[in-house]
Amino acid sequence: MPLTITKAQVGSNEDTWGDVTNAALDAIVTEVNNNADGTNATTPNMTSFQVGGVAVTSTAAELNKLDGATVTTAEINTLDGDTSATSTTVVDADRVVFNDDGTMKQVAMSDIKTYINASAGSGSVTSVGLSVPTGLSVSGSPVTTTGTLAISLASGYVIPQSSQIPSTTDINNFNTAFSWGNHASAGYLTSAPAPTAAQVGSATSGLSHGAVGSYAWLGLNGTGTIVAGSNYNTNTTDLRYAGFLGTSVYVDDTANVIDNNDSATDVSGTWKAMGNARRTSGGSSVVNNRYPSTLFLRIA
């Protein structure tokens, strides 16, 4: 509102204050009256300005940045680092604050979408199909509008566990054997016939007396029973070479003592019995006291 002041009068004249005081008072009156309607700028000479006891430290230039602003308190608070969010369906007309090479702007989401599509590339398809290797099957292919492509194991196939996956060595060995071709057509044996007498003779011709793989007629130098298919060695039995006696009483068995050139020597190694034999006892006949013997094969 307009404001008018006058210089106080002392005595009969306003100028009775003295020259210096009168000049100062005149300047004040003139300044106030000239700006009483608020149209002329004034420059207060203040060293401090407080609002509610708090000093205002902003400069005039800083305060003038809000001149003409229509921003609300809520909008300013949104920029205040708040971590809360509101669920929003983004549409093309929505805006975001954007730094356009140093100039802050509101940019429409449609502009951002256009940029992303141009940078990433775009296109359209009318059909999407899926092919899979042997052992897998696919359903829902092709998709022409909307749908789901599903992959599953084909019938008869399984996914092996890690412990079932062959090692590199196993694979290399298989590849080596596979490179030999069809084993059947190559003439590899698939079964073995019984050897002929000539083959046995040829295979055993180099065997020494009592060697592994050789046969011998052996007997137990004492009581006991020999069971076909069982293994015997001199660690547990008194096993010796047995001979046939040329007497008329027993021409096909051993006597009550093993009687030949090797009868005093135990055989070495492990032998498998090819037949059964047992010692009979009782009576006065020597036959009833004979020692058991049969054919053996040395296996170790």
C-alpha positions in Angstrom: 0.0 0.0 0.0 1.2 3.6 -0.6 3.2 5.0 2.3 4.0 8.7 2.9 6.2 10.2 5.7 7.2 13.8 6.6 10.1 15.1 8.5 9.4 15.9 12.1 9.2 19.6 12.9 11.1 21.0 15.8 10.1 24.5 16.8 8.5 26.6 14.1 10.5 25.2 11.2 11.4 21.7 9.9 14.9 22.8 9.2 15.8 23.6 12.8 17.7 20.2 13.0 20.9 21.6 11.6 22.4 21.3 8.2 23.8 17.7 8.5 20.7 16.2 10.2 18.3 18.0 7.9 20.1 16.7 4.8 20.0 13.1 6.1 16.3 13.4 7.0 15.4 14.9 3.7 17.1 12.0 1.9 15.2 9.4 3.9 11.8 11.1 3.3 12.5 11.4 -0.4 13.5 7.7 -0.7 10.5 6.4 1.2 8.0 8.6 -0.5 9.4 7.8 -4.0 8.9 4.1 -3.3 5.8 4.2 -1.2 3.7 2.6 -4.1 6.2 -0.4 -4.4 7.0 0.4 -8.0 10.6 1.5 -7.5 13.4 -0.8 -6.5 15.0 -0.4 -3.2 18.2 -1.8 -1.9 18.2 -2.5 1.8 21.6 -2.2 3.4 21.5 -5.3 5.6 24.4 -7.5 6.8 22.0 -10.4 8.0 18.5 -11.5 7.1 16.7 -14.0 9.3 13.4 -15.9 8.9 12.2 -17.5 12.1 15.6 -17.0 13.7 17.4 -18.8 10.8 19.8 -16.8 8.7 19.1 -16.8 5.0 22.4 -17.4 3.2 21.1 -17.7 -0.4 22.1 -15.0 -2.8 19.6 -13.0 -4.7 20.6 -14.8 -7.9 19.9 -18.1 -6.3 16.5 -17.0 -5.0 15.6 -15.6 -8.4 15.9 -19.1 -9.9 12.5 -19.8 -8.3 11.0 -16.8 -9.9 8.0 -17.9 -12.0 8.3 -21.6 -10.8 5.0 -23.4 -10.5 6.5 -26.5 -8.8 4.7 -27.9 -5.8 6.1 -29.1 -2.5 5.2 -32.7 -3.3 7.0 -32.5 -6.6 10.1 -31.1 -5.0 10.0 -33.9 -2.4 9.9 -36.5 -5.2 13.4 -35.4 -6.1 14.6 -35.8 -2.5 16.1 -39.2 -2.8 13.0 -41.1 -1.6 13.3 -44.9 -2.0 9.6 -45.6 -2.1 8.0 -46.3 -5.4 4.5 -46.3 -6.9 3.3 -49.0 -9.3 2.7 -47.4 -12.6 1.7 -48.6 -16.1 4.1 -46.8 -18.4 2.6 -45.5 -21.6 4.1 -43.5 -24.5 2.7 -40.2 -23.1 4.6 -40.5 -19.8 7.6 -38.3 -19.2 10.9 -38.7 -17.5 13.4 -36.0 -16.5 16.3 -36.3 -19.0 19.7 -34.7 -19.4 19.8 -33.7 -23.0 23.5 -33.0 -23.5 23.6 -30.7 -20.5 20.0 -29.3 -20.8 17.4 -30.8 -18.4 14.2 -31.7 -20.2 11.1 -33.8 -19.8 11.2 -36.5 -22.5 8.3 -38.7 -23.5 8.6 -42.5 -23.2 7.7 -42.8 -26.8 11.0 -41.0 -27.7 13.0 -43.4 -25.5 11.2 -46.4 -27.1 12.0 -45.2 -30.6 15.7 -44.8 -29.7 15.9 -48.3 -28.1 14.2 -49.9 -31.1 16.4 -48.1 -33.5 19.6 -49.1 -31.6 18.7 -52.7 -30.8 17.0 -53.5 -34.2 13.5 -54.7 -34.7 11.5 -56.9 -36.9 8.6 -59.3 -37.1 8.0 -63.0 -37.7 5.0 -65.0 -38.7 6.2 -68.4 -37.4 8.7 -69.6 -34.9 9.8 -73.2 -34.9 12.3 -75.3 -33.0 14.3 -78.3 -34.1 16.1 -80.6 -31.6 18.8 -83.4 -32.0 18.1 -87.1 -31.8 16.9 -88.2 -28.3 14.8 -85.1 -27.7 11.3 -84.2 -28.8 9.6 -80.8 -29.1 5.9 -79.9 -28.9 4.1 -76.7 -29.7 6.2 -76.0 -32.8 5.7 -73.8 -34.7 4.3 -70.9 -32.9 2.4 -68.6 -35.3 0.6 -66.3 -32.8 1.1 -67.2 -29.2 2.1 -70.4 -27.6 4.9 -72.3 -25.8 7.6 -74.5 -27.2 8.3 -77.5 -24.9 11.3 -79.9 -25.1 11.3 -83.4 -23.6 13.2 -86.6 -23.8 12.2 -88.9 -26.6 11.0 -92.4 -25.7 13.9 -94.8 -24.9 16.4 -92.0 -24.0 17.7 -90.9 -20.6 20.0 -88.2 -19.4 22.9 -90.0 -17.6 24.1 -88.9 -14.2 27.6 -87.5 -13.9 28.9 -90.9 -12.5 27.6 -92.7 -15.6 29.4 -90.5 -18.1 32.4 -92.3 -19.5 35.9 -90.9 -19.0 38.1 -89.6 -21.8 40.2 -92.8 -21.6 37.0 -95.0 -22.0 35.9 -92.9 -25.0 39.3 -93.1 -26.7 39.3 -96.9 -26.2 35.9 -97.2 -27.7 36.9 -95.1 -30.7 39.9 -97.3 -31.2 37.8 -100.4 -31.2 35.1 -98.9 -33.3 37.7 -98.0 -35.9 38.4 -101.6 -36.4 35.1 -102.0 -38.2 32.5 -104.8 -38.0 34.1 -107.4 -35.8 31.8 -110.2 -37.1 32.7 -109.5 -40.8 36.4 -109.2 -39.9 36.4 -112.8 -38.8 36.9 -112.3 -35.0 36.0 -115.4 -32.9 32.6 -115.3 -31.4 32.9 -118.8 -29.9 35.7 -121.4 -29.4 35.4 -125.1 -30.4 37.0 -127.8 -28.3 40.6 -128.3 -29.3 41.7 -131.4 -31.2 44.3 -133.8 -29.9 46.8 -132.4 -32.3 46.1 -128.9 -31.0 46.5 -130.0 -27.5 49.7 -131.8 -28.3 51.1 -128.7 -30.1 50.1 -126.4 -27.2 51.6 -128.6 -24.5 54.7 -129.8 -26.3 56.8 -127.1 -24.7 55.6 -127.7 -21.2 58.1 -128.9 -18.7 57.4 -131.6 -16.1 55.1 -130.1 -13.5 54.7 -126.7 -15.2 51.5 -124.6 -14.9 49.0 -126.0 -17.5 50.4 -129.5 -17.4 48.5 -132.6 -16.2 49.8 -135.3 -13.8 48.5 -138.3 -11.9 48.9 -137.3 -8.3 48.0 -139.0 -5.0 47.7 -138.1 -1.4 50.5 -139.7 0.6 48.1 -140.6 3.5 44.5 -140.8 4.3 42.0 -138.4 2.8 39.5 -137.9 0.0 40.0 -136.2 -3.3 37.0 -134.2 -4.6 36.8 -133.4 -8.3 37.0 -129.6 -9.1 38.8 -128.8 -5.8 42.2 -127.2 -5.5 45.1 -128.8 -3.6 48.6 -127.8 -2.8 51.4 -129.1 -0.6 50.8 -126.4 2.0 47.7 -128.4 3.2 48.2 -131.9 1.8 51.0 -134.3 1.1 50.5 -134.4 -2.6 52.9 -136.5 -4.7 53.3 -138.0 -8.1 51.7 -141.4 -8.2 52.7 -144.4 -10.4 50.9 -147.6 -11.5 52.2 -150.8 -10.0 52.8 -153.7 -12.3 51.6 -156.4 -10.0 48.8 -158.8 -10.8 46.8 -157.6 -7.8 46.4 -154.0 -8.7 47.4 -152.9 -12.1 45.4 -149.6 -12.2 45.8 -148.0 -8.8 48.4 -147.0 -6.3 49.5 -149.2 -3.4 49.4 -148.4 0.2 52.5 -146.3 -0.4 53.1 -144.0 -3.3 55.8 -146.0 -5.0 57.7 -144.6 -8.0 60.8 -142.5 -8.7 59.2 -139.3 -7.4 57.3 -140.8 -4.5 59.4 -139.1 -1.9 59.0 -135.6 -3.3 56.0 -133.4 -2.8 54.8 -131.5 -5.9 54.8 -127.7 -5.9 52.1 -125.3 -6.9 48.3 -125.5 -6.9 46.5 -128.3 -8.6 42.9 -128.9 -9.5 41.5 -132.4 -9.2 39.9 -133.8 -12.4 38.2 -136.8 -10.6 37.1 -138.2 -7.2 39.1 -140.6 -5.1 39.1 -141.8 -1.5 41.1 -144.2 0.6 39.4 -147.4 1.8 40.5 -149.0 5.0 39.8 -152.2 6.8 40.4 -155.9 6.2 43.7 -157.6 5.6 43.8 -156.9 1.9 46.3 -154.4 0.7 43.6 -153.2 -1.7 41.5 -151.9 1.2 44.4 -149.7 2.4 45.3 -148.1 -0.9 46.0 -144.3 -1.1 43.6 -142.1 -3.2 44.9 -140.7 -6.5 43.5 -139.1 -9.7 44.3 -136.9 -12.6 45.3 -133.3 -11.7 45.8 -130.1 -13.7 48.3 -127.5 -12.4 46.7 -124.1 -12.3 49.3 -122.0 -10.4 
